């Protein structure tokens, strides 16, 4: 298995096992106030790099929210016949506050337990309700918790063994000079883990005609 196949395999796993089970807010920097009722999408999964908006595939609406699978470092232990790969999953989310579609409204209902039931605001009233706050970080940490749940509950990813001994899985926010990135209303985290497989047997081109 080549490194390209590994990166693409882990990305395909993340797209199905993680992204396909989540919905996060779709960014709209031009309408992140009461004119924006809030819309969610399935996060995209990218290999190695997150493309710019003008380079997205037709079926992907935005580069954020997303998950990016990156190979940080690899090691081939030739005498042991073992390949070790240090992987990183970078997460991104967007959330400037609470939009009307997220609020629950209590109303009397004699048939409900306690005499009260709850409903969501709907259009057009949802568009008129918006509270800007700094609680959007919860979205990216909920995203991370889903990734951790899937990683910690599996033994193999795309045919490679997840290494649980040693450092196991590490994670945290991106930082710059010791300070956590603050790009409100965008939120970012990283998750590092290690995969292991048999070392790739390479045949030099100059010898192929002799084999």
C-alpha positions as MATLAB code, in Angstrom:
seq = 'XXXXXXXXXXXXXXXXXXXXXXXXXXXXXXXXXXXXXXXXXXXXXXXXXXXXXXXXXXXXXXXXXXXXXXXXXXXXXXXXXXXXXXXXXXXXXXXXXXXXXXXXXXXXXXXXXXXXXXXXXXXXXXXXXXXXXXXXXXXXXXXXXXXXXXXXXXXXXXXXXXXXXXXXXXXXXXXXXXXXXXXXXXXXXXXXXXXXXXXXXXXXXXXXXXX';
ca = [
       0.000    0.000    0.000;
       1.479    3.347   -1.058;
       1.316    6.569    0.939;
      -1.166    8.024   -1.552;
      -3.423    4.994   -1.118;
      -3.154    5.300    2.671;
      -4.067    9.006    2.718;
      -6.988    8.464    0.357;
      -8.139    5.399    2.323;
      -8.134    7.219    5.664;
      -9.969   10.160    4.075;
     -12.643    7.838    2.675;
     -13.019    6.228    6.123;
     -13.375    9.635    7.803;
     -15.901   10.796    5.203;
     -18.160    7.806    5.906;
     -17.563    7.104    9.607;
     -17.443   10.719   10.820;
     -18.570   13.411    8.393;
     -21.585   11.474    7.163;
     -23.005   11.423   10.704;
     -22.728   15.154   11.404;
     -24.239   18.435   10.309;
     -22.566   21.769   11.019;
     -23.291   25.369   10.043;
     -22.501   26.508    6.529;
     -20.587   29.817    6.568;
     -22.095   32.986    5.174;
     -19.826   35.892    6.097;
     -22.105   38.367    4.330;
     -25.206   37.397    6.293;
     -24.206   36.307    9.788;
     -26.798   38.406   11.581;
     -30.589   38.415   11.822;
     -30.821   38.090    8.041;
     -29.300   34.615    8.264;
     -31.557   31.922    9.762;
     -28.785   29.331    9.876;
     -28.173   26.442    7.488;
     -26.306   23.191    8.158;
     -24.404   20.816    5.878;
     -22.437   17.595    6.131;
     -18.741   18.490    6.718;
     -16.448   17.769    3.781;
     -13.412   15.457    4.046;
     -10.227   16.429    2.206;
      -6.859   14.661    1.746;
      -3.753   16.665    2.768;
      -5.003   20.190    1.935;
      -8.215   22.202    2.214;
      -8.924   23.755   -1.204;
      -9.904   27.372   -1.718;
     -13.531   28.183   -2.518;
     -12.819   28.510   -6.252;
     -11.239   25.035   -6.390;
     -13.936   22.992   -4.702;
     -15.532   19.968   -6.311;
     -19.081   20.662   -7.603;
     -20.675   18.551   -4.847;
     -18.979   20.488   -2.009;
     -20.548   23.792   -0.993;
     -17.719   25.279    1.111;
     -14.235   24.423    2.432;
     -15.563   24.866    5.994;
     -16.902   22.966    7.910;
     -14.467   20.224    7.033;
     -12.035   17.558    8.086;
      -8.587   17.269    6.504;
      -6.509   14.056    6.701;
      -2.774   14.775    6.634;
       0.323   12.581    6.741;
       2.803   14.388    8.992;
       5.643   11.883    9.038;
       6.353    8.319    7.991;
       8.983    5.781    8.965;
       9.919    2.503    7.275;
      11.717    0.134    9.669;
      13.408   -1.990    7.010;
      14.721   -4.746    9.283;
      11.336   -5.142   10.986;
       9.325   -4.865    7.787;
       7.095   -2.250    9.412;
       5.788    1.126    8.257;
       4.661    3.717   10.833;
       2.731    6.823    9.857;
       2.008    9.831   12.048;
      -1.338   11.195   10.946;
      -3.212   14.394   11.693;
      -6.894   15.210   11.281;
      -7.470   18.960   11.142;
     -10.998   20.140   11.946;
     -12.744   23.401   11.121;
     -16.164   24.826   11.928;
     -18.028   28.128   11.626;
     -20.502   29.505   14.141;
     -20.983   33.208   14.992;
     -23.807   32.667   17.487;
     -27.277   31.238   17.972;
     -29.676   31.542   15.051;
     -33.442   31.462   15.250;
     -33.714   27.953   13.842;
     -31.792   26.671   16.892;
     -34.033   28.116   19.571;
     -36.707   25.987   21.202;
     -39.976   27.669   22.152;
     -42.088   26.321   25.051;
     -45.843   26.288   24.658;
     -48.696   24.840   26.652;
     -49.826   21.365   25.692;
     -52.144   19.528   28.038;
     -51.288   16.185   26.421;
     -47.541   16.594   26.988;
     -45.737   15.567   30.166;
     -45.873   18.488   32.607;
     -48.329   20.342   30.385;
     -45.627   21.894   28.188;
     -44.142   21.019   24.798;
     -41.370   22.584   22.715;
     -41.046   23.576   19.091;
     -38.403   25.141   16.879;
     -38.788   28.594   15.374;
     -39.609   28.381   11.687;
     -39.421   30.906    8.867;
     -40.047   33.798    8.715;
     -39.805   34.317   12.477;
     -36.534   32.337   12.754;
     -34.725   34.803   10.470;
     -35.559   37.666   12.814;
     -33.895   36.048   15.837;
     -30.140   35.912   16.259;
     -27.751   36.219   19.198;
     -24.077   36.785   18.477;
     -21.778   35.062   20.973;
     -18.437   33.277   21.390;
     -19.911   29.821   22.036;
     -19.191   28.588   18.507;
     -16.093   26.780   19.827;
     -18.514   24.098   21.028;
     -19.150   23.064   17.422;
     -15.550   22.182   16.661;
     -15.103   20.395   19.999;
     -18.267   18.366   19.369;
     -16.774   17.580   15.955;
     -13.573   16.438   17.704;
     -15.496   14.281   20.173;
     -17.074   12.414   17.253;
     -13.650   11.845   15.680;
     -12.242   10.628   19.002;
     -15.204    8.308   19.512;
     -14.615    6.684   16.134;
     -10.834    6.477   16.541;
     -10.967    5.030   20.039;
     -13.607    2.494   19.021;
     -11.717    0.983   16.085;
      -8.652   -1.202   15.681;
      -8.059   -0.760   11.942;
      -8.554    2.147    9.551;
      -8.386    1.483    5.811;
      -6.466   -1.727    6.513;
      -3.899   -0.126    8.855;
      -3.633   -0.773   12.576;
      -4.374    2.153   14.859;
      -1.495    2.305   17.354;
      -3.048    2.649   20.813;
       0.070    2.046   22.868;
       2.621    4.794   23.562;
       1.241    8.306   23.091;
      -2.056    6.988   21.738;
      -4.184    9.871   20.428;
      -3.343   13.505   21.135;
      -5.421   16.573   20.294;
      -5.861   20.281   20.941;
      -6.470   23.729   19.438;
      -4.087   25.288   16.943;
      -1.857   27.874   18.582;
       0.491   30.659   17.539;
       3.208   31.804   19.951;
       1.392   29.993   22.744;
      -1.989   31.638   22.122;
      -4.999   29.731   20.805;
      -6.048   30.817   17.325;
      -8.870   33.368   17.463;
     -10.421   33.688   14.032;
     -14.011   34.207   15.168;
     -16.416   32.982   13.904;
     -14.146   30.195   12.582;
     -12.906   27.467   14.954;
     -10.056   24.965   14.502;
      -8.631   21.859   16.211;
      -6.151   19.083   15.458;
      -6.102   15.375   16.347;
      -2.900   13.309   15.977;
      -2.652    9.526   15.895;
      -0.402    6.802   14.495;
      -1.117    4.052   11.985;
       0.980    0.980   11.296;
       1.258   -1.518    8.458;
       3.784   -3.739    6.720;
       6.584   -1.927    4.915;
       6.091   -1.489    1.181;
       8.263   -3.718   -0.985;
       9.737   -1.551   -3.718;
      11.255   -2.921   -6.909;
      13.804   -0.559   -8.530;
      12.883    0.116  -12.161;
      16.396   -0.765  -13.310;
      16.009   -4.307  -11.961;
      12.490   -5.073  -13.151;
      13.636   -6.586  -16.442;
      15.797   -9.043  -14.488;
      13.049  -10.301  -12.169;
];
